[in-house]
C-alpha cells in the first residue's frame, strides 16, 4: 500500500524534500514504516529510530497500524529551553 510522508526539520533535509510516497505492506505498523524509510531513503536511516510520526493531530506509537493513502507527518524530536 502507499502512504504519503510529509517531512519537517532535519528529516526534510535528509529526505531531499518535503513529501515522498512510500510503498509498505498492507498490514504495516509505524515500526515497519521506520524500516522502509531507512531502505528507501538511506540518508534517513540514522535518524529513523528517533523520528516521531503523526496522522492528523494524533501522535502514533510504534505499533500503530497504517492505512492505504494515509498522510503521515515525520519529524525529529524537538528540545528547547
Phi, psi and omega in degrees: 000161181252139171232148176263132179251137175241122186257145177230156175058223183299328179299321178295317179299314182291328180282346179079018179166175185280326185230152177202141174260136183231139173269131177222161178300154185295339179253027188291149174250177175300321177300319176297322178296319177304314180296315180298323179296315179299327179281319183283328182228084185307329179296336179275347185308315180294331182271337187309318181297339183255355181297146172259147182232143178219151174234118186066235179255012185251123172293146180249134175273174187301332184266359181297134178278143178256158182234154177310134177068015172300149168251117185246129177268134182236129178206152178286158175301147181243136173229160181189182180183000000 
